[in-house]
Amino acid sequence: MTIQKALDPDTNQLTLTLEGRLDTTTAPELEKELKASLGGVDSLIFDFMDLVYLSSAGIRVIIMAQKLMKPPKEMAIRNVNDIVYEVFEMTGLTDVIKISILTV
């Protein structure tokens, strides 16, 4: 998995673009990045356009991020493909996290 990071200093919005697989092997890398990067961030955006797989280990890190981004801070996930969206639906996270489906 690769992580691209973009911080907009005017809005304090951090966008993390993930490519590849978010699984047991790569989830610790994302968790480390989040812990190092969320200080002073008011809005966190995950861009999953190129994420092809999401495991329970990845879900755990997403939930951790959601807990860290308590209101008034915001978190959203964008560009989720059908396979990854199905994982979010099965876990009930579509009711808790703002998730937008990839439109082609």
C-alpha positions, 0 to 999 in steps of 0.5 A: 500500500502507498499513502500520499498525504496532502495538507491544506494549511488554510483549512487544516484539511488532511487528505490521505490517498491510499493505493493498494491493500489496507490489510494486516500487513499495511494497517500499522503503517496507516496507523503510524501515519495518522498518529503522526499527522493528525495534530492540528487537523480539523478535517480528515479525508481518506481518498480510496479511489485506488484502494482495492482491498480492505480487511478487518485490520484496516477497519480497525484503523479507520475506526481509530481515526474516527474516534480521534476526529471527534466533533467539531472535527470531521472525517470522510471517505471518498471514492470507495469502490463497490467491493470496499463499500460492501465491507463498510456496509457489512460492518455498519460503518456507513451509518457512522462515517461519511462515505462516497462511492466512486463514480466513473 
